[in-house]
Amino acid sequence: MKYDIEAVKRKMLIKYPFFGSVTANVDYKETVEIDTMATDGETIYYNRKYVETLDQSEQIFVFAHEVCHIAFNHIMKSDGKVPKIWNMATDAVINQWLKKDKLTMPQSGVNIEDAINYDAEELYEKLLEEQAKNQQTKKNTEDHQSQEQQTEEKEEQDVGHDTHRMWPEAVKKRKQEEKTENSGEQKQNDEEENVVRQKQKELEKLGESESFSKNRELKKRNLEELKREIIESSLQAGTKTNGETRSLENIGASKPLIDWRYILRETINYEVDWSYKNATIEDGVVTPYLEEQQVPKTEILLDTSESVSTALLKNFVRECKNIVQYSKVEVGCFDTRFYGFHEIRTEEDIEKMDYQGRGGTDFNVAVEAFSRRVENKIIFTDGQAPMPEMTIDAIWIVYGGKKIKPRGGRVIHITDEQLKKLQFGEKSNELNENKNKLK
């Protein structure tokens, strides 16, 4: 399956917000020098061919797995430990928590079911004890092992779906950095590195089990806050009209959530037609008349009431940008009042618009604003108001979990999962912008 590293990162930010600073601040690098996945604590390395053998859930699993190795500082904590046992312990604990979060583990992953009851350090000690017992049993039944067997066991360190062979060199590098810092010859760490290390210190104190539990709590809280942002003001929405103007900055663009080619009626591109219908004849030469072909018109109404946050309004506008290429477009805003249509020919036109509203929500006002014979009528909304009394053949694009049943038309719901992706995608973009400014 093809992969999209930015999409994978967005999904990880949604699913693991407690580790978000690590997810956003480490580098991701494609390489052919490893067969599967690896990390040195600063960069996550992946073989494209391997990632493309995985389905979407497995892709998120393997990248989240590497993020966890960094977040819990498993690399530095490997110093002085038996490599194969430590590798197995860390993989086993991470994998069970990722499985509990409904992600699919690749077939080659370490699968110790009771590992979820331990932190990595605890499981390491348990596995170490089990190994010692096994070795003692083996010693009682065999006099010695061949030198060749001992060498093979010593070199066999990798377990699971990823390689940990970068870890010894990473430990050596980090120790040298610490030595330099302590000697007073400190070079200033960049902001990204500080963010990751601060998170590592926090998670080391908590341990894997408590950290994953806190992540679940934070993820639930984020969803509740997102929903509350949508409905908070709608509880008090009435008939007021504020007429407040919002200017949107850094709107950006997004891939279409909807394939508008199949939604809009009679969608065709802007073209010109050399028509002979009104041709002229001069000196025996027929000159065709140049005219623009008829292109369908779309009127779009944006719900700009108090319950629609600026972030949500930006999501409305991004989707509007995807419509411009298929139709002549006019865009207007409404709350309990309609603020007029604006002709939109380019994406720049819609970015320069002022968005008036911030009052209650009245869908009767919205449906009455549409022109009578316009081919396509679209309403972007969070659905937080009673449905209009009038029957209207419109397309309702509803963001969030609100279910609506208008009289006539078609309803397309943008799910909570899609909404979260858009919300966190925007936050991720803002974070990347801030990172670039620091460089």
Stockholm file with secondary structure:
# STOCKHOLM 1.0

chainA/1-439         MKYDIEAVKRKMLIKYPFFGSVTANVDYKETVEIDTMATDGETIYYNRKYVETLDQSEQIFVFAHEVCHIAFNHIMKSDGKVPKIWNMATDAVINQWLKKDKLTMPQSGVNIEDAINYDAEELYEKLLEEQAKNQQTKKNTEDHQSQEQQTEEKEEQDVGHDTHRMWPEAVKKRKQEEKTENSGEQKQNDEEENVVRQKQKELEKLGESESFSKNRELKKRNLEELKREIIESSLQAGTKTNGETRSLENIGASKPLIDWRYILRETINYEVDWSYKNATIEDGVVTPYLEEQQVPKTEILLDTSESVSTALLKNFVRECKNIVQYSKVEVGCFDTRFYGFHEIRTEEDIEKMDYQGRGGTDFNVAVEAFSRRVENKIIFTDGQAPMPEMTIDAIWIVYGGKKIKPRGGRVIHITDEQLKKLQFGEKSNELNENKNKLK
#=GR chainA/1-439 SS CCCCHHHHHHHHHHHCGGGHHHHHHSEEEECSSSSSEEECSSEEEECHHHHTTSCHHHHHHHHHHHHHHHHTTTTGGGTTSCHHHHHHHHHHHHHHHHHHTTCCCCTTSCCCGGGGGSCHHHHHHHHHHHHHHHHHHHHHHCSCCCHHHHHHHHHCCCCTTSCCTTHHHHHHHHHHHHHHHHTTCCCCCCHHHHHHHHHHHHHHHHHHHHHHHHHHHHHHHHHHHHHHHHHTGGGGCCSCCCCEEECCCCCCCCCCSSCGGGTSTTCCCCCEEEEEEEEEEETTEEEEEEEECCCCEEEEEEECSTTSCHHHHHHHHHHHHHHHTTSEEEEEEESSSEEEEEEECSHHHHHTCCEEECSCCCHHHHHHHSCTTCSEEEEEECCCSCCCSSCCCCEEEEESSCCCCCSSSEEEEECHHHHHHHHHHHHHHHHHHHHHHHC
#=GC SS_cons         CCCCHHHHHHHHHHHCGGGHHHHHHSEEEECSSSSSEEECSSEEEECHHHHTTSCHHHHHHHHHHHHHHHHTTTTGGGTTSCHHHHHHHHHHHHHHHHHHTTCCCCTTSCCCGGGGGSCHHHHHHHHHHHHHHHHHHHHHHCSCCCHHHHHHHHHCCCCTTSCCTTHHHHHHHHHHHHHHHHTTCCCCCCHHHHHHHHHHHHHHHHHHHHHHHHHHHHHHHHHHHHHHHHHTGGGGCCSCCCCEEECCCCCCCCCCSSCGGGTSTTCCCCCEEEEEEEEEEETTEEEEEEEECCCCEEEEEEECSTTSCHHHHHHHHHHHHHHHTTSEEEEEEESSSEEEEEEECSHHHHHTCCEEECSCCCHHHHHHHSCTTCSEEEEEECCCSCCCSSCCCCEEEEESSCCCCCSSSEEEEECHHHHHHHHHHHHHHHHHHHHHHHC
//
